[in-house]
Amino acid sequence: MEYTNLVDRYFAHMRERNPDGLANLFADDATFILPDGRELSGLAAIHEMYIKLFAAMSPSPTPLAVIAGAHGVATEIEARLPDGTVRRTANFFHFNGEGLIERLSVYARGR
């Protein structure tokens, strides 16, 4: 399976501020690990997080580097925030057998 295409769709939905499109990329029992270490479990919690994120800010993430493996993709991200600041993260996507995100771990560079 071509996981980089799924990651491209993920970031397109992020730029569009489309929480429903993002939710469609995740498995029902997915896990999302936030940069502060909190862990969200299940599609409903992940969907709600995106709704709250987009209500609070409109990040504009750009993948700088993408490394694809057999069951996942690692990306280095630069996100420009509405206040003009730039945040860099590393996102690790793990996919299940149906090609849906089963775990997404996001690590932020020091702030």
Residue pairs with C-beta under 8 A, 6 or more apart in sequence:
1 95
1 99
3 68
3 71
3 72
3 73
3 93
3 95
3 99
4 66
4 68
4 73
6 25
6 73
6 93
6 95
6 99
6 101
7 63
7 66
7 73
7 75
7 93
9 21
9 25
10 22
10 25
10 93
10 101
11 61
11 62
11 63
12 21
13 21
13 22
13 25
14 22
14 59
14 61
15 60
15 61
17 54
17 58
19 47
19 50
19 51
19 54
20 47
22 46
22 47
22 50
23 43
23 46
23 47
23 50
25 100
25 101
26 32
26 43
26 46
26 100
26 101
26 102
26 104
27 43
27 96
27 98
27 100
27 101
27 102
28 42
28 43
29 41
29 42
29 43
29 102
30 41
30 42
30 43
30 46
30 100
30 101
30 102
30 103
30 104
31 39
31 40
31 41
31 102
31 103
31 104
32 39
32 40
32 45
32 46
32 49
32 103
32 104
32 106
33 39
33 40
33 103
33 104
33 105
33 106
34 40
34 49
34 106
35 89
35 106
35 107
35 108
40 46
40 49
53 59
57 81
57 82
58 82
59 79
59 80
59 81
59 87
60 79
60 80
60 81
61 77
61 78
61 79
62 77
62 78
62 79
62 80
63 75
63 76
63 77
64 75
64 76
64 77
64 78
65 75
65 76
66 73
66 74
66 75
67 73
67 74
67 75
71 94
71 95
72 92
72 93
72 94
72 95
73 92
73 93
73 95
74 90
74 91
74 92
74 93
75 90
75 91
75 93
76 88
76 89
76 90
77 88
77 89
77 90
77 91
78 86
78 87
78 88
79 86
79 87
79 88
79 89
80 86
81 87
87 108
87 109
87 111
88 108
88 109
89 106
89 107
89 108
89 109
90 106
90 107
90 109
91 104
91 105
91 106
91 107
92 103
92 104
92 105
92 106
92 107
93 101
93 103
93 104
94 101
94 102
94 103
94 104
94 105
95 101
95 102
96 102
